[in-house]
Amino acid sequence: MGLPVRKSKVEPPPACPLSEVLGLLRGAWAPNVVWLLSGEPRRFGELRHDLPRISARVLSARLRELESRGLVTRHVLDTSPPSAEYALTSLGRELLPAINALASVGRKLIDEWDMHSRVTRR
């Protein structure tokens, strides 16, 4: 038998804001879905078209997770067959400047890699 675990007398550290916000976007494709919803509400099939490499199962899981975290809303449309439209909430929209900044750095990296690969091919 091991020793009993004693309760700590030290207060736990406060939650890290950076870890919290990154936790909102955890999971493959989550930032991409938020990015695509930044323009206008989209239906499931439209998002699948916008992200051809994502499976329906993964997209469905991401949308449910983003909805449960308060970043996305799901509005059921009165159509036949039934359909739903997804949109960013105000909290989801607050992530857009950070996602845009990351995309900007990504564009610079791609340009730099392209330039580097052209130089090394010579």
SVG drawing of the C-alpha trace seen along z (x, -y; Angstrom):
<svg xmlns="http://www.w3.org/2000/svg" viewBox="-40 -41 62 43">
<polyline fill="none" stroke="black" stroke-width="0.4" points="0.0,0.0 1.2,-3.5 1.2,-6.5 -2.0,-8.6 -2.1,-11.6 -2.2,-14.8 -4.3,-17.8 -2.2,-20.8 -2.3,-24.0 -1.3,-26.1 -3.9,-27.7 -3.8,-26.4 -2.5,-28.9 -5.1,-30.9 -6.0,-29.5 -3.7,-30.6 -5.7,-32.8 -3.6,-31.6 -4.2,-28.0 -7.9,-28.7 -8.3,-30.4 -6.2,-27.7 -8.3,-25.1 -11.3,-26.6 -9.7,-25.9 -8.3,-22.4 -9.0,-19.6 -8.1,-19.2 -9.8,-21.7 -11.4,-23.8 -9.5,-27.1 -10.4,-26.4 -14.1,-26.1 -14.0,-29.3 -12.2,-31.0 -14.8,-29.8 -17.7,-30.9 -16.2,-34.4 -17.7,-35.6 -21.3,-34.4 -23.3,-31.5 -22.8,-28.2 -24.6,-24.9 -22.9,-21.6 -22.6,-20.7 -21.1,-24.1 -18.4,-23.7 -17.6,-20.2 -17.2,-21.8 -15.0,-24.5 -12.8,-21.9 -12.6,-19.0 -10.1,-17.0 -12.2,-16.9 -14.5,-13.9 -18.1,-14.4 -17.6,-12.7 -14.8,-15.0 -16.6,-18.1 -19.7,-17.1 -17.6,-16.6 -15.9,-19.9 -19.2,-21.8 -20.6,-20.1 -17.5,-20.9 -17.4,-24.6 -21.1,-24.9 -20.7,-23.4 -17.8,-25.9 -20.1,-28.8 -18.2,-29.7 -20.8,-28.6 -24.6,-28.6 -26.7,-26.0 -29.9,-27.3 -32.3,-24.6 -33.8,-25.8 -37.4,-25.0 -36.6,-23.2 -37.3,-19.8 -35.1,-17.9 -34.2,-19.5 -31.0,-21.5 -29.0,-23.6 -26.9,-26.7 -23.9,-27.4 -22.7,-30.9 -20.1,-32.4 -21.3,-33.8 -19.9,-37.1 -17.3,-35.0 -16.4,-33.2 -15.9,-36.5 -13.5,-37.7 -11.1,-35.0 -10.9,-36.3 -8.1,-38.9 -5.9,-36.2 -6.8,-33.7 -6.1,-36.4 -2.7,-37.2 -1.8,-33.5 -2.9,-33.3 -0.8,-36.3 2.3,-34.7 1.4,-31.5 1.3,-33.4 4.8,-34.9 6.2,-31.5 4.8,-30.0 6.2,-32.8 9.6,-32.4 9.6,-28.6 8.6,-29.1 11.4,-31.6 13.9,-29.3 12.9,-26.3 13.3,-28.4 16.8,-29.4 17.9,-25.9 16.7,-24.4 19.1,-26.6"/>
</svg>
